[in-house]
Amino acid sequence: TDASHELKTPLAIISANAQVLQYKNGDNEWIKNIISQSNRMSDMIGVLLSLSRMEEMGEVVYEPSVDLTGIVKKTVDDFTEIFENKHVTVKTDIEEAVYANVNSAQISQMVSLLTENASKYVTEEGDVVISLFRMGRNVIFKIYNTATIDDSVDLNRLFDRFYRSDSSRNSKTGGHGIGLSVVWRIAQNHKG
């Protein structure tokens, strides 16, 4: 957590200075790259800070009767354009009026991270299926996407921090390899 705070200020200064250079000197590939990479690092620090806070918090503060149906539907709406651009067929099976005592910010983050992951790794013209339903006293959230899985992927390590298969280590997908670690922590916080 301390390291994250210490890194945020210099990154903000680098980004601001690059934007001033861009304003004064116009666009060029080097300045665009500085801005892009500083934004990427800033995003990664934000996710690491979030994960660190969850681990340090200990006990999760649950809110009564959080509208999970609304959270999932809003997230699906937020990603509609991304799915459309990849010509993906999205099927939803979202039960109405699903409420639970959860931490709404964490659940929103979990649903968003899983949906974002599906949007990054779904095959072109593939399928995404998103489900939310009650099963007894439990709530089940499922997300499925078609994908090409490289033989080098160790499925037992998908939730490890910074784990990415060799074929996905490039920044083409824009990920950092920590989103699924955050999802795992949130699921544990909610006894999932």
Stockholm file with secondary structure:
# STOCKHOLM 1.0

chainA/1-192         TDASHELKTPLAIISANAQVLQYKNGDNEWIKNIISQSNRMSDMIGVLLSLSRMEEMGEVVYEPSVDLTGIVKKTVDDFTEIFENKHVTVKTDIEEAVYANVNSAQISQMVSLLTENASKYVTEEGDVVISLFRMGRNVIFKIYNTATIDDSVDLNRLFDRFYRSDSSRNSKTGGHGIGLSVVWRIAQNHKG
#=GR chainA/1-192 SS CHHHHHHHHHHHHHHHHHHHHHHHHCCCHHHHHHHHHHHHHHHHHHHHHHHHHHHHHCSCCCEEEEEHHHHHHHHHHHHHHHHHHTTCEEEEEECSSCEEEECHHHHHHHHHHHHHHHHHHSCTTCEEEEEEEEETTEEEEEEEECCCCCTTCCGGGTTSTTCCCGGGCSGGGCCCSCHHHHHHHHHHHTTC
#=GC SS_cons         CHHHHHHHHHHHHHHHHHHHHHHHHCCCHHHHHHHHHHHHHHHHHHHHHHHHHHHHHCSCCCEEEEEHHHHHHHHHHHHHHHHHHTTCEEEEEECSSCEEEECHHHHHHHHHHHHHHHHHHSCTTCEEEEEEEEETTEEEEEEEECCCCCTTCCGGGTTSTTCCCGGGCSGGGCCCSCHHHHHHHHHHHTTC
//
